[in-house]
Amino acid sequence: MDTQTKGLPSFGYVKIKLDHGDTMICESGAMVAMTTTLQLKTSLRGGIIAALLRKVLGGESAFINRFTNLSPEPAILYLSPALPGDLVCVDLNQTTIRLQPGAYLCNS
């Protein structure tokens, strides 16, 4: 999986190259464009109660989208937040970060 952030600092978006078998989980409504070979599944995040609490208290969507590349060829996915602003990719290996409500965009 390869990611590139573009359009910074005001109108950021991320271009993600998904290899065969890679999955990207993202906020609903974040997808701007995608290769037609990607499989999309939408589900409630954490069940009905957790999803509703996240929606009401956190200002986030109750749903998440999973994009999976089942094709042998690489696929491209473009994601963007709902509001203009900067994007930062953070590797969470042994790192903890705190985000304000609505700041989540995607994870692998």
Steps between C-alpha positions, in 0.01 A plus 500: 500500500633839400351836606557854378341812645425771245321834479655622825459711707144613428331232292677182601424157363682169512578272205530138610639219287355169621681181402319166467330413831551845661207657686441864592239593763366853476234739617183485291485780246881529478542326165562739211595252228601136469607236254202293390664175614478591870236322710300728733323384817316736736422408861424646842813574699497296821133401495182703525548653848869590452430644154216718627707625794788582265257690276334696781799565729788501254351660193622213284307281262335188637618308193841402367604391153746220426674510164677175408704429189415147385654557157855380423581850373559800731196726555481871583274661762468875564368619838429850626355642824162672495647838597799684350826471689835333531556124510767312691581130472605358837664162556349376826773246576544540878349850480182642650332809358185682598270643236216745519156366402463459126877495432517129402525434127635147445725217616642180358 
